[in-house]
Amino acid sequence: MSAATHISVRGVHKVFQSGGQEVHALKAIDLEIPRGEFVCLLGPSGCGKSTLLNAVAGFSLPSSGTIAVEGAPITEPGPERGMVFQEYALFPWMTVAQNIAFGLQIKGLAKPAIQEKVEGLLALLHLQDFRNRYPKDLSGGMRQRVAIARVLAIDSPIMLMDEPFGALDALTRRNLQDELLRLWMELKKTILFVTHSIEEALYLADRTVVMTYRPGTIKRDLAIDLPRPRDVASPAFNALKKELSQLLMEEQSRHNQDEFKGAAVD
């Protein structure tokens, strides 16, 4: 493992039991992510993107193989890996400020330190005017800002993001993508980001890892060598988009054939 490697995935397999049968979700995954890199996992439904992300988070251990952070094997969730989910995962009975402060309170920080950290994050995520609002009073985009702020509060060097903008409208999604890029460049986090959107992966990532339909393997590990901010209308962007579209369509076709076989058996 390189001295600069932050996350290392080696020979990872994941097998689930379903209906008395084995389902091979991941097969022979090898992936190294340097510190500070932004990597997107891209693939069709059923390719194991979220399964791999959950294994890196420590929520579900691999059946075989190893996942390590700075050489230390992952055996459970840890504070060095912050998770942002698609469904926001906010406490509905807490205000915005209280949600952000929660992890700091669990860590036992003194009240003045918590208040200083929360105020800084409210400013960083443009949430100052919403500090006393409850999640039910916020738009989807604002809720996701709070979820990101809550992860940033515990200062995890690694951010794991499972389709965090998937449920948002196009304009809100682009705004939050830009916010995330700003935070990433400012805070120098390592980000592993799951998406099914080719354009989102190309807009955000240093590298896009394309996964195959079940069992999930790495089909292509593509460096996105485009300057930021990226122009989604540029010929270079659209050439990469076409390349990734072809790769995904091959896997989507396998997915569709599998579903058709299943329907025929039923």
N, C-alpha and C positions, 0 to 999 in steps of 0.2 A: 504493500500500500504506500502511495506517495505521501511525503510529509505534508503536502497541501490538501490531502483528501480529508473531507469532513464526514461524509457518509459513505460507507462501503457495504455493498450488497454482493455476496458471493455464493453462487450455486444454490440459490433459494428456490425451493419447491414448496407448494402449499396444496394440500389435499383435504377436501371436506367430505363428510359423509352426508348423503342426501338420499332419502328413500331407500336405504339399504345398499346404495351404490357409492362408489368413490367418484368424486368430481375433482379433476385436476385443474385447479385454478391458476397456479403458477408453475412454470417449469424452467429450471436452469437459468435463473435471472442473475446476471452479473452486471453491476453498475457501480461506478465510482463518481462521486459528486464532490468537486473541490469546494473549499470554503468560499462563501460569498457568491456562488453560482446560482443562477435561476434556471431550474430545469422543469419542463412540463412533461407529464405523462399523457400520451394521447392514444386513443383507440376506441373501438366500438364498444357498446354495452357487452358485458360478459368477458372482457379481455383481462380483467384482474387489476385494473388501475387502482381502484380503491382498496382492493385486498393488499396490494403491495404497499400502499400508503399507510394502511392500518398496521402492517407489520413493522414498518419503520417507526411508527408512533409507539409500538409496543402493546397495542390493543389485542393483537392476534399474532402469536409467534409462528414462524415458518415450520413446516413439517420437517424440513431438512435445510441445510445451508446456514449461513450466518449473516447477520446485519449488525454493523458496528458504527459507533460514532467516535471518531478520533481513536480508533482501535479498541474501544471498549464495547463488548457485545451487548446488544439490546435484549433485555429480558422482561421489561415492563415499561409502562409510560414513565417519562421523566421530565423535569422542568426545563431541560435543554432543548426539548422538542415541543413547540406550541402548535396546537391544532385549530384550524378554522374550518368549520363545517358549512355546508350549503344552507342548512336550516337555522343558522344564527346561534342557537344554543345559549340564549340569554336567559337570565332569571327574570320572569315577568313581574315579580313583586319588588324588584329593585330598580331604582332609577339608573340612568346612564352612568352617572358618576359612581354609584354603588356597584354596578356591574364591573366597571373598570377596576375598582378598588378591591374586589373580592379576592383575587389571587394574592395581592399584597398583604391583605389581612391574614390569609392562611399562612403566609411566610413569616408572619409575626413582626412586620415592620412597624415602627413607631408611627403614631398618627400624623405628626408633622411631615415625615418622609412620604407617607402614603398620599397626603394632600398635595404635596409638591409634585409627586409623580403623576397623579391623576390630572392636575391642572396642566402639566406639560403635554400630556396625551390628548386632553380635550382640545388644546390649541393645535397640536400636530395634525389631528384628524378633523379639524374645523367643527368641533362638537360643543363649543363653549355655550352656545345658546340653547342647547338641548340637555344640559347637565341634570336637570331635575325632571325630565320627561321619563315616562315608562315605555318599555318596548312596544306596547300596543298603540302608542301614540306616534310611532315613527314609521317612515316608509321603509321598504325593504333595503334600499341602499343605505339609509342611515343606520338601520340595525346591523348591517354588515360592517359598517365603519366601527360601531361599538364592539363587535366581536373581534375585529382586528386590533382595536385598541386594548382589549382585555388580554390578548396574547402578547402584545408589545409590553404591557405592564410588567409581566414577569420576566421580561428581557431574555427570552429564549433566543439563542443564536441561530436556531433552525426553526423555520415556519413551514408547517405541513398544511396544505390547503386543498380541500376536496370539493372541487367545482363550486367555489364560494360565490361566483357571480352567475351561476347557471339559471337561477330563477328570476333574474332581473331583466328589465326592459333594456333595449339596445343602448340608449343614451346613458342611462345610469350605469350600465355595465362598462362602457368605455370610460366614463368619468372615474369609476373605481379602479379600473385597470391603470389609468394614469396616476391615480393616487398611490396605488401599490408600487408602481415603478419608482415614484418619487421617494417613498419610504424605503424601498430596497436600496436605492442608490445612496440615500442619506445614512441609513443604519447598517448597511453592509451585512444583511442577514443571508443565510443560505436558505433558498426556497425550493421546495418540491411541491409542484402544483398539478393537480389532476384536472383535465378538461376533455370534453369531446369536441370542442370547437377548434378547427384548424386555424382560423384567423386569430383566435385568442392566443393560441400557442405561439404562432409566429410573431404576434405583436409583443408578447411578454418575454419570451424565453431566450436565454443564451444557447440552450440545447433543447431539442424536442425528441423525446424517446417514444417511438411508435411501437405499440404492443400488438401482438397477434390475438385473434379470437381464441378462446379457450382450447388448450391450456395457454395461458398468457406467457409469451416469450418476447424478447426484444427483437423486433423485425428490422428497425432502423434507428440508429442514434445519430441525429443530424444536428450539426452546429449551425446556428442561425447567425451568419456573419453579415448582419445588416446594421447600419448606424441607427442610433436612437436620437430623437423620436422617429419611429418607423412610419413610413408612408404606405398605407394599405392599398393605395392605387398604383404604386410603382411597378414597373415591369419585373424587377428583381423579386419583390414581395410576391407577386402573382405567379411567377415561375416556381417559387418554392411551394406556394399554395397548391398549384397543379400537381407537383410531385407528391406532396403529402396526400392530396385527394385520391390519387391513384393507389397509393399504398393502403389507405383506409377503405377504399371501395373493394379491394381484394378481400380484406378481412370482413367487411360487412357482407359480402357475398357468401363467405363461409358461414357466417352467423345465420343468414337467411336460409341457406341450405340445411343447416342443423335444425332450425325451427320447423322447416317443411317436413323433414324426416320425422321429427317428434310428433307433428300433427298427423302424419300418415299412420304412425304407430297407434296413436290414440283413436 
